[in-house]
Amino acid sequence: DKGFVTLRNIAGPTRRTRIQSDCLKNTPLRDFDADDRDPAQAARLSFEQGEFGEEKGERTIEEDMKLTRYLLLNEHTSPFEMIQVWIEVKVPIFVDRQMVRHRTWSRNESSARYIILPNVWYIPETVGGKSPTKKQGRSENLDLEIQDLFKTRLNNQCADSYQQYEQFLKLGVAPEHARMFLHLNHYVHWIGSVNLHNLFRFLRLRLHSHAQYEARIYAGAIVELLRPHLPNIMKLFDEVGRKPE
């Protein structure tokens, strides 16, 4: 409810000049160096001679994407590792655990040892009920009265805990201990980088219908941020890269 995802940068192995105007060439503006053709060009270095990154027209975009589809289907991972993605995130702690589980991210997080965390926490719009058939997951038929009670009590608890957090900071308690008052639904803020192969691994799991709802929201936001800049690769991810339902 108060989080965000921002795409900070995407970089590929080939330096490309940003196009300032597309009025004559009818070419879209390029915001980042990364390109749909990067994985195919990287893969061809394994079996073709020539300088890497040459764009002399020997291959069409259709040919490159055909190879990219083959690479994705057959799990040839290193060509996708050639694209690096930087993302800035504000996310509740319990959802963040679903992201840092994928230890391939390099991250730098705002630290509650040094700063006072803001009074921002997540209250779900819909409170799930315990699933009658699964050890994890939730049902969507929890009584509305119980949902309202849960949200009110949770918000009150978070507000009280944050007041205690502030009070003990003023009394001289070290921030690294005072933060123990805060809840798992408090927001954390970080910037991280990950290569496209490992990002796809994360998205494959967290976009699945069995994944936690809040994690699916963040994963979906990342996909939509990538689409304008890697449209053909993301189309292939939709077609052959996602985990079957």
C-alpha positions in Angstrom: 0.0 0.0 0.0 3.0 2.3 0.5 5.7 0.5 -1.3 7.2 1.0 -4.8 9.5 -0.5 -7.4 11.8 1.7 -9.5 13.9 0.5 -12.5 17.2 2.4 -12.1 19.3 1.0 -14.9 19.7 -1.9 -17.3 23.1 -2.6 -18.9 24.3 -5.0 -21.5 27.8 -5.8 -22.8 27.6 -3.5 -25.8 27.8 0.3 -25.3 25.1 2.0 -27.3 24.6 5.7 -28.0 21.4 7.1 -26.6 19.3 8.4 -29.5 18.2 12.0 -28.8 15.5 12.3 -31.5 13.4 9.8 -33.3 11.6 12.2 -35.6 13.7 11.3 -38.7 14.5 7.6 -38.1 11.3 6.6 -36.4 13.4 4.9 -33.8 12.4 4.7 -30.1 14.4 6.6 -27.6 17.0 4.3 -25.8 17.2 4.9 -22.1 19.6 2.0 -21.3 22.4 0.1 -23.0 20.8 -3.3 -22.7 19.1 -4.6 -25.8 16.9 -7.5 -26.9 19.7 -8.8 -29.0 22.4 -9.0 -26.3 21.8 -12.6 -25.3 21.9 -13.9 -28.9 25.1 -11.9 -29.6 26.8 -13.2 -26.5 25.8 -16.8 -27.3 27.2 -16.5 -30.9 30.6 -15.6 -29.6 30.8 -19.3 -28.6 30.6 -20.6 -32.1 31.2 -17.7 -34.5 34.3 -15.6 -35.3 34.2 -11.9 -35.3 34.2 -8.9 -33.0 31.7 -9.1 -30.2 28.7 -6.7 -30.5 29.0 -6.0 -34.2 25.7 -4.9 -35.6 26.4 -5.0 -39.4 23.1 -6.4 -40.4 24.2 -10.0 -40.9 21.5 -11.1 -38.5 17.9 -9.9 -38.4 16.1 -9.3 -35.1 13.9 -12.3 -35.9 16.9 -14.5 -36.2 18.3 -13.2 -32.9 15.0 -13.7 -31.1 14.7 -17.3 -32.6 18.1 -18.1 -31.0 17.1 -16.3 -27.8 14.0 -18.5 -27.6 16.1 -21.6 -28.0 18.5 -20.4 -25.3 15.6 -19.8 -22.8 13.9 -23.1 -23.6 17.0 -25.1 -23.2 18.3 -23.3 -20.1 21.5 -21.9 -21.6 21.9 -19.4 -18.8 25.2 -17.5 -19.4 23.9 -15.3 -22.3 21.2 -13.9 -20.1 23.7 -13.2 -17.4 25.2 -10.6 -19.7 22.4 -8.2 -18.9 22.4 -6.5 -15.5 19.4 -4.9 -13.9 19.3 -2.4 -11.0 16.1 -2.0 -9.1 15.1 0.2 -6.2 12.5 -1.2 -3.8 10.4 -0.2 -0.8 8.9 -3.3 0.6 7.5 -4.8 3.8 10.0 -7.0 5.6 8.0 -10.2 5.3 7.8 -9.7 1.5 11.4 -8.8 1.3 12.2 -12.2 2.7 10.7 -13.6 -0.4 13.2 -11.6 -2.5 16.4 -12.0 -0.5 15.8 -15.8 -0.5 17.3 -15.5 -4.0 20.8 -14.9 -2.9 22.0 -13.7 -6.3 21.0 -10.1 -5.7 23.7 -7.6 -4.7 21.9 -5.2 -2.3 22.4 -2.1 -0.3 19.7 -1.4 2.3 18.8 1.5 4.5 20.0 0.5 7.9 18.1 0.9 11.1 21.5 0.9 12.9 22.2 4.4 11.5 18.8 6.0 10.7 15.4 6.3 12.3 13.0 4.3 10.2 9.8 6.1 9.2 6.5 5.3 10.7 5.3 3.3 7.6 3.9 -0.2 7.8 1.8 -2.4 5.5 -1.9 -3.2 6.3 -3.4 -5.7 3.7 -6.5 -4.6 1.9 -7.8 -8.2 2.1 -6.9 -10.5 5.0 -6.5 -14.1 4.0 -7.9 -17.0 5.9 -6.0 -20.2 6.8 -6.0 -22.6 3.8 -8.0 -25.8 4.6 -5.9 -27.9 2.3 -2.4 -26.5 2.3 0.3 -25.9 4.9 1.0 -22.5 3.3 -1.1 -20.2 1.3 -4.5 -18.8 2.2 -8.2 -18.8 1.4 -10.1 -15.8 0.3 -13.3 -16.3 2.3 -12.4 -15.0 5.7 -15.3 -13.3 7.4 -15.2 -9.5 6.8 -15.8 -8.8 10.5 -12.7 -10.8 11.4 -10.7 -9.0 8.6 -11.7 -5.6 9.9 -10.8 -6.6 13.5 -7.4 -7.9 12.3 -6.6 -4.8 10.4 -7.6 -2.5 13.3 -5.6 -4.5 15.9 -2.6 -4.8 13.6 -2.5 -1.0 12.9 -2.9 -0.2 16.6 -0.1 -2.6 17.5 2.2 -1.1 14.9 1.4 2.4 16.0 2.1 1.5 19.7 5.3 -0.3 18.8 6.6 2.6 16.8 5.8 5.0 19.7 7.9 2.6 21.9 10.7 2.6 19.3 10.8 6.4 19.3 10.6 6.7 23.0 13.6 4.4 23.7 15.7 6.0 21.0 15.1 9.3 22.9 16.2 7.5 26.1 19.5 6.6 24.5 18.9 3.0 23.5 21.1 2.0 20.5 19.1 2.0 17.2 20.1 -1.6 16.5 18.2 -2.6 19.7 15.4 -0.1 19.6 14.3 -1.5 16.2 13.3 -4.8 17.8 10.0 -3.1 18.6 9.1 -2.9 14.9 7.0 -5.5 13.1 7.5 -7.7 10.0 5.1 -5.5 8.1 7.4 -2.5 8.5 8.8 -1.2 5.2 12.5 -1.5 4.3 14.1 0.4 1.4 17.0 -0.9 -0.7 18.7 -0.8 -4.1 19.9 -4.0 -5.7 21.4 -5.4 -8.9 20.9 -8.8 -10.4 21.6 -10.3 -13.8 18.7 -11.2 -16.1 19.0 -15.0 -15.7 18.8 -14.8 -11.9 16.0 -12.2 -12.1 14.0 -14.6 -14.3 14.5 -17.3 -11.7 13.0 -15.0 -9.1 10.2 -13.9 -11.3 9.4 -17.5 -12.3 8.7 -18.5 -8.7 7.1 -15.3 -7.4 4.7 -14.8 -10.4 3.2 -18.2 -9.9 -0.3 -18.4 -8.5 0.9 -20.4 -5.5 3.3 -17.6 -4.5 2.4 -15.2 -1.7 0.1 -12.5 -3.0 2.2 -9.5 -2.0 5.3 -11.1 -3.6 3.4 -11.5 -6.8 2.5 -7.8 -6.8 6.2 -6.8 -6.6 7.3 -9.4 -9.2 4.5 -8.3 -11.6 5.7 -4.6 -11.2 9.2 -5.6 -12.1 8.0 -7.4 -15.3 6.0 -4.4 -16.4 9.0 -2.0 -15.8 11.2 -4.2 -18.0 8.8 -4.6 -20.9 9.4 -1.2 -22.7 13.1 -1.7 -22.7 13.4 -5.4 -23.5 10.1 -6.0 -25.2 11.1 -9.1 -27.3 12.9 -10.8 -24.4 10.0 -10.2 -22.0 7.5 -11.6 -24.6 9.6 -14.8 -24.8 9.6 -14.9 -21.0 5.8 -14.8 -21.0 5.7 -17.5 -23.7 8.3 -20.0 -22.5 10.1 -18.6 -19.5 7.4 -18.7 -16.8 6.8 -21.6 -14.5 3.7 -23.6 -15.6 0.6 -23.1 -13.4 
